Amino acid sequence: MKAIVLGGGSDQCSLIMELKQRGFTTILVDYYEQPPAKALVDKHYRVSTLDQEAVCRIAEDEQADRVVTACIDQALLTVAYVSEKLGLYWPFSYEEALRATNKAFMKQVFKDFDIPTANFITASDEDAALKHNLSYPVVVKPADSNGSFGVRRVNAVTQLQPAIADALRISRSRKAIIEEYVDGTELSVDAFVYDRRVHLLLVTETKKMPSTEGGFPICQSRYPADLSEAVLLKIERAVNRIVTAFDLDNTPLLVQVVVRDAEVFVLEFGARIAGGSKHHLIKHITGFDVMNAFVETLFQGAVDVKTHPYAKHVTTNYIYTNPGVFCAVTGIDALFQDAIVVRFDRYKTPGMKIVSSSASRDRIGAFIVEADDRTMLQKKLDYADRNMKVLNEAGNDIMLHGLFA
């Protein structure tokens, strides 16, 4: 049996291991020369995961039994396209995948099904988009991109046109979303839909890093989120509406929301496992192996969604750098020995060039820290920040420090 895996990032390694344990020959499609998952697979095609026709030809030539991805938003569309064309199983059709990955379609469905979201417009022309009734600040984003690439906060009309032009350039469908910025507590909601039932797995608070380039990539996920029962119920209702509106079943789910004055606003969602080592965090806190469950549903296996409470305070902390060539992360072994860090995942391989810190896809890696209370958690984070370095080719530390306070 053969499986084509789209995307070779660190998170996809767990997907590949699940497939190999089931006896699959694994074939990776990733445009990087040395992605982290390359060492695990049987064959690697250096092709973009977004090139639907090229992936289809590879799947045909290899006589693949499955085409899969787990944590990459836009690759879902390619998987659905190839699976539908070749008659392979995937939990949703190409049209369903399009609605769930293209934010222009997604936001319209939110509006049609009364799913609470920020006021927005869809733009396909930068000049026309300058005429709107939205209140500043606004967020401009491509309708279809990975890893928060091209997402910008705009505080005044003078900044709007360049942001729209950038978003339209990145978007494959030449569409951009302009939405009002909702100031509040941003949350990441991880769920699993099985047999038409929604199971909330984990709710974490999202901390974002202000970027000089206008973006605001995630630098930390924090558990537990400080939520009232009333707000949690509103979140649960919103997630259930999304599942109904998009006819989702047998799939992991990531929903990004903002809570302001006890009101919930849905920013967007993905019918996938969250990236950024989130499946490791979910398993660490809840005991539920979401990656294993996802792969099990691909073969119509039964899934028992059980979670348990967790008393500790936990953060996943994302490492960003100044521009440079990534060579190594130092200090991690000592942090493990000192019981400061409980897990570390590296997202980049040595020799990769880092040109920016404006999007989630720019991060070098992530580490998990936990403690019995917030005070001790912060002491551990400060200690880790002081004792960790990211080295460039000259041996200089290019890590952006001070993000986890």
Order of alpha helices (4+ residues) and beta strands (2+ residues): beta-alpha-beta-beta-alpha-beta-alpha-alpha-alpha-beta-beta-beta-alpha-beta-beta-beta-beta-alpha-beta-beta-alpha-alpha-beta-beta-beta-alpha-beta-beta-beta-alpha-beta
